[in-house]
Amino acid sequence: TKFLSLNEEYRTKFGFPFILAVRNASKHTVLAAIEGRINNSAEVEFAAALVQVHKIAWMRLLTAIDTPDPSGFLTCHVLDTANGCPAADMRVELHRLSPPESAG
């Protein structure tokens, strides 16, 4: 399919899987996103992928704290959309942007 070939082309070109915060996104939205980003330079695409990782983490964090009894821990998963499984060998680092005492 077109999606599988674009995803393979993307991984070959950039060396990592296509990353997109897909909550409530349609298949057409995902396809349009990969088509729009496949021609980026490696530097631009790496920055775009990091933005998406940030969005995924932010959405998960908001979901985790929007409960009457917040508990647990934050996880971040990157999906290899071509194979429908977690992406392999992907390192994600989280950094605190505010002082620890403001964490609540």
DSSP file with accessible surface (Angstrom, degrees, kcal/mol):
  #  RESIDUE AA STRUCTURE BP1 BP2  ACC     N-H-->O    O-->H-N    N-H-->O    O-->H-N    TCO  KAPPA ALPHA  PHI   PSI    X-CA   Y-CA   Z-CA
    1    1 A T     >        0   0  128      0, 0.0     4,-2.2     0, 0.0     5,-0.2   0.000 360.0 360.0 360.0 165.8    0.0    0.0    0.0
    2    2 A K  H  >  +     0   0  122      1,-0.2     4,-2.5     2,-0.2     5,-0.2   0.895 360.0  53.3 -61.8 -41.1    1.0    3.6   -0.3
    3    3 A F  H  > S+     0   0   43      1,-0.2     4,-2.5     2,-0.2    -1,-0.2   0.932 109.0  48.0 -62.1 -45.7    1.3    4.0    3.4
    4    4 A L  H  > S+     0   0   78      1,-0.2     4,-2.3     2,-0.2    -1,-0.2   0.909 112.8  48.1 -63.5 -41.2    3.6    1.1    3.8
    5    5 A S  H  X S+     0   0   66     -4,-2.2     4,-2.4     2,-0.2    -1,-0.2   0.911 112.9  48.2 -68.3 -39.0    5.9    2.2    1.0
    6    6 A L  H  X S+     0   0   18     -4,-2.5     4,-2.7     2,-0.2    -2,-0.2   0.910 111.4  50.6 -65.1 -40.8    6.0    5.8    2.3
    7    7 A N  H  X S+     0   0    2     -4,-2.5     4,-2.6    -5,-0.2    -2,-0.2   0.914 111.5  47.4 -64.7 -39.6    6.8    4.5    5.8
    8    8 A E  H  X S+     0   0  138     -4,-2.3     4,-2.4     2,-0.2     5,-0.2   0.922 112.7  49.1 -66.0 -43.8    9.6    2.3    4.5
    9    9 A E  H  X S+     0   0  100     -4,-2.4     4,-2.5     2,-0.2    -2,-0.2   0.916 111.8  50.2 -60.3 -42.2   11.0    5.3    2.4
   10   10 A Y  H  X S+     0   0    0     -4,-2.7     4,-2.9     2,-0.2     5,-0.4   0.949 111.3  46.7 -61.3 -51.0   10.8    7.5    5.5
   11   11 A R  H  X S+     0   0   81     -4,-2.6     4,-2.3     1,-0.2    -1,-0.2   0.906 114.0  48.7 -61.2 -40.5   12.7    5.0    7.7
   12   12 A T  H  < S+     0   0  113     -4,-2.4    -1,-0.2    -5,-0.2    -2,-0.2   0.927 115.8  43.5 -64.5 -43.8   15.3    4.5    5.1
   13   13 A K  H  < S+     0   0   98     -4,-2.5    -2,-0.2    -5,-0.2    -1,-0.2   0.919 128.7  24.5 -69.4 -44.7   15.8    8.2    4.6
   14   14 A F  H  < S-     0   0   23     -4,-2.9    -3,-0.2     2,-0.3    -2,-0.2   0.648  94.1-127.8-101.8 -19.0   15.8    9.3    8.2
   15   15 A G  S  < S+     0   0   61     -4,-2.3    -4,-0.1    -5,-0.4    -3,-0.1   0.615  81.3  72.5  83.0   9.7   16.9    6.2   10.1
   16   16 A F  S    S-     0   0   26     -6,-0.3    -2,-0.3    -5,-0.1    -1,-0.2  -0.969  88.8 -88.7-148.7 160.3   14.0    6.2   12.5
   17   17 A P        -     0   0    3      0, 0.0     2,-0.2     0, 0.0    63,-0.1  -0.315  50.4 -91.3 -71.8 156.5   10.3    5.4   12.3
   18   18 A F        -     0   0    3    -11,-0.1     2,-0.5    60,-0.0    63,-0.4  -0.478  45.7-158.3 -64.3 128.1    7.7    8.0   11.4
   19   19 A I        +     0   0    4     -2,-0.2     2,-0.3    -3,-0.1    33,-0.2  -0.961  21.3 158.0-118.7 128.1    6.4    9.6   14.6
   20   20 A L        -     0   0   32     -2,-0.5     2,-0.9    59,-0.1    59,-0.1  -0.979  45.1-122.8-149.4 132.9    3.1   11.4   14.8
   21   21 A A        +     0   0   20     -2,-0.3    32,-0.0     1,-0.2    -2,-0.0  -0.681  39.2 177.5 -73.5 105.7    0.8   12.2   17.8
   22   22 A V    >   +     0   0   65     -2,-0.9     3,-2.8     3,-0.1    -1,-0.2   0.289  19.8 143.2-104.9  10.6   -2.2   10.4   16.4
   23   23 A R  T 3  S-     0   0  121      1,-0.3     3,-0.1     3,-0.0    -2,-0.0  -0.312  88.5  -4.7 -56.1 122.7   -4.9   10.7   19.1
   24   24 A N  T 3  S+     0   0  164      1,-0.2     2,-0.3    -2,-0.0    -1,-0.3   0.648 102.6 139.3  66.3  17.1   -8.2   11.2   17.2
   25   25 A A    <   -     0   0   37     -3,-2.8    -1,-0.2     1,-0.0     2,-0.1  -0.726  46.5-133.9 -91.4 143.3   -6.3   11.3   13.8
   26   26 A S     >  -     0   0   57     -2,-0.3     4,-2.1    -3,-0.1     5,-0.2  -0.417  27.3-106.1 -86.2 167.9   -7.8    9.6   10.8
   27   27 A K  H  > S+     0   0  170      1,-0.2     4,-2.5     2,-0.2     5,-0.2   0.889 123.6  54.7 -59.7 -36.4   -5.9    7.4    8.4
   28   28 A H  H  > S+     0   0  148      1,-0.2     4,-2.5     2,-0.2    -1,-0.2   0.879 105.4  51.9 -66.8 -36.4   -6.0   10.2    5.9
   29   29 A T  H  > S+     0   0   75      2,-0.2     4,-2.1     1,-0.2    -1,-0.2   0.921 111.2  46.9 -64.6 -43.5   -4.5   12.6    8.4
   30   30 A V  H  X S+     0   0   19     -4,-2.1     4,-2.4     2,-0.2     5,-0.2   0.934 113.1  48.8 -65.0 -44.4   -1.6   10.3    9.1
   31   31 A L  H  X S+     0   0   38     -4,-2.5     4,-2.5     1,-0.2     5,-0.2   0.926 111.2  49.6 -62.1 -43.6   -1.0    9.7    5.4
   32   32 A A  H  X S+     0   0   56     -4,-2.5     4,-2.2     1,-0.2    -1,-0.2   0.891 110.0  52.6 -63.1 -36.7   -1.1   13.4    4.7
   33   33 A A  H  X S+     0   0   23     -4,-2.1     4,-1.6     2,-0.2    -2,-0.2   0.935 110.8  44.5 -66.3 -45.8    1.4   14.0    7.5
   34   34 A I  H  X S+     0   0    0     -4,-2.4     4,-1.9     1,-0.2    -2,-0.2   0.912 113.8  51.0 -67.9 -37.6    3.9   11.5    6.2
   35   35 A E  H  < S+     0   0   71     -4,-2.5     4,-0.4    -5,-0.2    -1,-0.2   0.892 111.7  48.6 -64.2 -36.3    3.5   12.8    2.7
   36   36 A G  H  < S+     0   0   56     -4,-2.2    -1,-0.2    -5,-0.2    -2,-0.2   0.764 118.5  38.4 -73.9 -25.3    4.1   16.3    3.9
   37   37 A R  H >< S+     0   0   27     -4,-1.6     3,-1.9    -3,-0.1    -2,-0.2   0.629  90.4  86.0-102.5 -12.8    7.2   15.4    5.9
   38   38 A I  T 3< S+     0   0    8     -4,-1.9    -1,-0.1     1,-0.3    -2,-0.1   0.795  90.8  51.0 -63.1 -26.3    9.0   12.9    3.7
   39   39 A N  T 3  S+     0   0  131     -4,-0.4    -1,-0.3    -3,-0.1    -2,-0.1   0.389  85.5 115.3 -93.8   5.1   10.7   15.6    1.7
   40   40 A N  S <  S-     0   0   43     -3,-1.9     2,-0.1     1,-0.1    -3,-0.0  -0.304  74.2-104.6 -66.6 157.8   12.1   17.4    4.8
   41   41 A S     >  -     0   0   63      1,-0.1     4,-2.8     4,-0.0     5,-0.3  -0.381  35.7-106.3 -71.8 163.0   15.9   17.6    5.4
   42   42 A A  H  > S+     0   0   64      1,-0.2     4,-2.5     2,-0.2     5,-0.2   0.910 121.0  50.1 -59.7 -40.6   17.2   15.2    8.1
   43   43 A E  H  > S+     0   0  166      2,-0.2     4,-1.9     1,-0.2    -1,-0.2   0.933 112.8  45.0 -65.3 -45.9   17.6   18.2   10.5
   44   44 A V  H  > S+     0   0   74      1,-0.2     4,-2.3     2,-0.2    -2,-0.2   0.916 114.9  48.8 -65.2 -41.4   14.1   19.5    9.9
   45   45 A E  H  X S+     0   0    0     -4,-2.8     4,-2.8     2,-0.2     5,-0.2   0.890 107.1  53.9 -70.0 -37.0   12.6   16.1   10.2
   46   46 A F  H  X S+     0   0  112     -4,-2.5     4,-2.3    -5,-0.3    -1,-0.2   0.938 110.9  47.5 -61.6 -42.3   14.4   15.2   13.4
   47   47 A A  H  X S+     0   0   53     -4,-1.9     4,-2.0     1,-0.2    -2,-0.2   0.908 111.8  50.3 -63.5 -41.0   13.1   18.4   15.0
   48   48 A A  H  X S+     0   0   27     -4,-2.3     4,-1.9     1,-0.2    -2,-0.2   0.902 109.8  50.5 -64.4 -40.8    9.6   17.6   13.7
   49   49 A A  H  X S+     0   0    4     -4,-2.8     4,-2.3     1,-0.2    -1,-0.2   0.903 108.6  51.9 -64.3 -40.8    9.8   14.1   15.2
   50   50 A L  H  X S+     0   0   93     -4,-2.3     4,-2.5     2,-0.2    -1,-0.2   0.883 106.6  53.9 -63.8 -37.6   10.9   15.5   18.5
   51   51 A V  H  X S+     0   0   75     -4,-2.0     4,-2.4     1,-0.2    -1,-0.2   0.920 109.2  49.0 -60.5 -41.3    7.9   17.9   18.5
   52   52 A Q  H  X S+     0   0   22     -4,-1.9     4,-2.5     2,-0.2    -2,-0.2   0.901 108.9  51.4 -67.1 -40.8    5.6   14.9   18.0
   53   53 A V  H  X S+     0   0   17     -4,-2.3     4,-2.7     2,-0.2     5,-0.2   0.927 110.1  51.0 -60.2 -42.0    7.3   13.0   20.9
   54   54 A H  H  X S+     0   0  109     -4,-2.5     4,-2.9     1,-0.2    -2,-0.2   0.929 109.8  49.2 -60.5 -45.3    6.7   16.0   23.0
   55   55 A K  H  X S+     0   0  102     -4,-2.4     4,-2.8     2,-0.2     5,-0.2   0.912 111.0  49.8 -61.8 -42.3    3.0   16.1   22.0
   56   56 A I  H  X S+     0   0   20     -4,-2.5     4,-2.3     2,-0.2    -2,-0.2   0.947 113.8  45.0 -61.7 -47.6    2.6   12.4   22.8
   57   57 A A  H  X S+     0   0   10     -4,-2.7     4,-2.6     2,-0.2    -2,-0.2   0.916 113.5  50.5 -63.2 -42.0    4.2   12.8   26.2
   58   58 A W  H  X S+     0   0  134     -4,-2.9     4,-2.8    -5,-0.2     5,-0.2   0.932 110.4  48.7 -63.4 -45.5    2.1   15.9   26.9
   59   59 A M  H  X S+     0   0   49     -4,-2.8     4,-2.2     1,-0.2    -1,-0.2   0.911 113.7  47.3 -61.9 -41.1   -1.2   14.3   26.0
   60   60 A R  H  X S+     0   0   79     -4,-2.3     4,-2.4    -5,-0.2    -1,-0.2   0.889 111.6  50.4 -67.8 -38.3   -0.3   11.3   28.1
   61   61 A L  H  X S+     0   0   62     -4,-2.6     4,-2.2     2,-0.2     5,-0.2   0.943 110.9  48.4 -64.6 -45.8    0.7   13.5   31.0
   62   62 A L  H  X S+     0   0   73     -4,-2.8     4,-1.2     1,-0.2    -2,-0.2   0.906 112.7  48.7 -61.4 -40.3   -2.6   15.5   30.8
   63   63 A T  H  < S+     0   0   77     -4,-2.2     3,-0.3    -5,-0.2    -1,-0.2   0.911 110.9  51.2 -64.3 -41.3   -4.5   12.2   30.7
   64   64 A A  H  < S+     0   0   43     -4,-2.4     7,-0.4     1,-0.2    -2,-0.2   0.855 114.8  40.8 -67.1 -35.3   -2.7   10.9   33.7
   65   65 A I  H  < S+     0   0   98     -4,-2.2     2,-1.4     1,-0.2    -1,-0.2   0.588  92.5  85.5 -92.6  -7.6   -3.2   13.9   35.9
   66   66 A D  S  < S+     0   0  138     -4,-1.2    -1,-0.2    -3,-0.3    -4,-0.1  -0.311  74.1  96.7 -88.6  52.5   -6.9   14.5   34.8
   67   67 A T  S    S-     0   0   61     -2,-1.4    -3,-0.0    -3,-0.1    -4,-0.0  -0.960  82.0-121.5-135.4 155.6   -8.1   12.0   37.4
   68   68 A P  S    S+     0   0  141      0, 0.0    -1,-0.1     0, 0.0    -3,-0.0   0.769 112.8  35.8 -68.7 -21.8   -9.5   12.5   40.9
   69   69 A D  S    S-     0   0  123      2,-0.1     2,-0.1    -3,-0.0    -3,-0.1  -0.662  83.5-162.8-130.7  75.4   -6.7   10.2   42.3
   70   70 A P        +     0   0   77      0, 0.0     2,-0.3     0, 0.0    -5,-0.1  -0.396  30.0 134.7 -65.8 129.9   -3.5   10.9   40.2
   71   71 A S        +     0   0  101     -7,-0.4     2,-0.2    -2,-0.1    -2,-0.1  -0.956  25.8  59.8-158.6 173.7   -1.0    8.1   40.6
   72   72 A G  S    S-     0   0   69     -2,-0.3     2,-0.3     2,-0.0    -8,-0.0  -0.653  73.8 -74.6 102.4-156.8    1.3    6.0   38.4
   73   73 A F        -     0   0  176     -2,-0.2     2,-0.4     0, 0.0    -2,-0.1  -0.938  36.6-102.0-144.9 160.7    4.1    7.0   36.1
   74   74 A L        -     0   0   64     -2,-0.3     2,-0.3     2,-0.0   -17,-0.1  -0.711  36.1-177.4 -88.2 132.3    4.6    8.6   32.7
   75   75 A T        -     0   0   55     -2,-0.4     2,-0.4   -18,-0.1   -15,-0.1  -0.919  11.5-157.6-124.6 156.4    5.5    6.3   29.8
   76   76 A C        -     0   0   33     -2,-0.3     2,-0.4    16,-0.1    16,-0.1  -0.992  10.4-175.3-135.4 125.9    6.3    7.2   26.2
   77   77 A H        -     0   0  104     -2,-0.4     2,-0.5   -24,-0.1    -2,-0.0  -0.970  13.3-152.7-123.9 138.1    5.9    4.7   23.4
   78   78 A V        -     0   0   13     -2,-0.4     9,-3.6     9,-0.2     2,-0.5  -0.951  18.2-143.6-110.1 125.6    6.8    5.2   19.7
   79   79 A L  E     -A   86   0A  90     -2,-0.5     2,-1.2     7,-0.3   -59,-0.1  -0.763   9.1-142.3 -95.8 130.3    4.8    3.2   17.3
   80   80 A D  E >>> -A   85   0A  10      5,-3.4     4,-1.6    -2,-0.5     5,-1.4  -0.786  22.5-168.6 -82.6  95.9    6.3    1.7   14.1
   81   81 A T  T 345S+     0   0   40     -2,-1.2    -1,-0.2   -63,-0.4   -77,-0.0   0.751  78.2  60.0 -68.3 -21.9    3.1    2.3   12.1
   82   82 A A  T 345S+     0   0   26      1,-0.2    -1,-0.2    -3,-0.1   -78,-0.1   0.881 119.5  27.1 -71.7 -35.1    4.3    0.2    9.1
   83   83 A N  T <45S-     0   0  117     -3,-0.6    -2,-0.2     2,-0.2    -1,-0.2   0.469 102.3-126.1-106.8  -5.4    4.5   -2.9   11.3
   84   84 A G  T  <5S+     0   0   59     -4,-1.6    -3,-0.2     1,-0.2    -2,-0.0   0.873  74.4  98.5  64.8  37.4    1.9   -2.1   14.0
   85   85 A C  E   <S-A   80   0A  52     -5,-1.4    -5,-3.4     3,-0.0    -1,-0.2  -0.932  85.0 -68.8-146.2 167.5    4.3   -2.6   16.9
   86   86 A P  E     -A   79   0A  99      0, 0.0    -7,-0.3     0, 0.0     2,-0.2  -0.320  58.7-107.2 -58.9 142.5    6.5   -0.5   19.2
   87   87 A A        -     0   0   17     -9,-3.6     3,-0.4     1,-0.1     2,-0.2  -0.476  34.8-127.3 -71.0 143.2    9.5    1.0   17.4
   88   88 A A  S    S+     0   0   66      1,-0.2    -1,-0.1    -2,-0.2    -3,-0.0  -0.609  78.6  10.1 -93.2 150.3   12.8   -0.6   18.2
   89   89 A D  S    S+     0   0  171     -2,-0.2     2,-0.6     1,-0.2    -1,-0.2   0.820  81.8 147.4  58.1  39.2   16.0    1.2   19.4
   90   90 A M        -     0   0   62     -3,-0.4     2,-0.5   -12,-0.1    -1,-0.2  -0.916  32.6-157.3-108.0 121.1   14.3    4.5   20.0
   91   91 A R        -     0   0  201     -2,-0.6     2,-0.4     2,-0.0     0, 0.0  -0.856   9.8-174.4-100.3 130.1   15.7    6.6   22.9
   92   92 A V        -     0   0   53     -2,-0.5     2,-0.4   -16,-0.1   -16,-0.1  -0.990   4.1-165.5-124.4 130.4   13.5    9.2   24.5
   93   93 A E        -     0   0  102     -2,-0.4     2,-0.4     2,-0.0    -2,-0.0  -0.964   4.6-156.4-117.9 133.5   14.7   11.6   27.1
   94   94 A L        -     0   0  101     -2,-0.4     2,-0.4   -37,-0.0    -2,-0.0  -0.894  10.0-167.1-106.7 138.4   12.4   13.7   29.3
   95   95 A H        -     0   0  136     -2,-0.4     2,-0.3     0, 0.0    -2,-0.0  -0.984  23.5-119.7-127.8 136.5   13.7   16.9   30.9
   96   96 A R        -     0   0  148     -2,-0.4    -2,-0.0     1,-0.1     0, 0.0  -0.582  21.8-171.9 -72.9 130.1   12.1   19.0   33.6
   97   97 A L        +     0   0  164     -2,-0.3    -1,-0.1     2,-0.1     0, 0.0   0.547  68.5  48.8 -98.9 -11.4   11.4   22.5   32.4
   98   98 A S  S    S-     0   0   54      1,-0.1     5,-0.1     2,-0.0    -2,-0.0  -0.866 101.1 -82.2-124.4 161.2   10.4   23.9   35.8
   99   99 A P    >   -     0   0   66      0, 0.0     3,-1.9     0, 0.0     4,-0.3  -0.298  40.4-118.4 -60.9 145.2   12.0   23.8   39.2
  100  100 A P  G >  S+     0   0   87      0, 0.0     3,-1.9     0, 0.0     4,-0.3   0.849 111.9  63.3 -53.9 -35.2   11.3   20.5   41.1
  101  101 A E  G >  S+     0   0  158      1,-0.3     3,-0.5     2,-0.1     0, 0.0   0.740  97.6  57.0 -67.1 -16.5    9.5   22.5   43.9
  102  102 A S  G <  S+     0   0   69     -3,-1.9    -1,-0.3     1,-0.2     0, 0.0   0.475  80.9  90.3 -91.3   2.7    6.9   23.6   41.4
  103  103 A A  G <         0   0   62     -3,-1.9    -1,-0.2    -4,-0.3    -2,-0.1   0.709 360.0 360.0 -73.7 -18.8    5.9   20.0   40.5
  104  104 A G    <         0   0  116     -3,-0.5    -1,-0.1    -4,-0.3    -2,-0.1   0.628 360.0 360.0  86.6 360.0    3.3   19.9   43.2
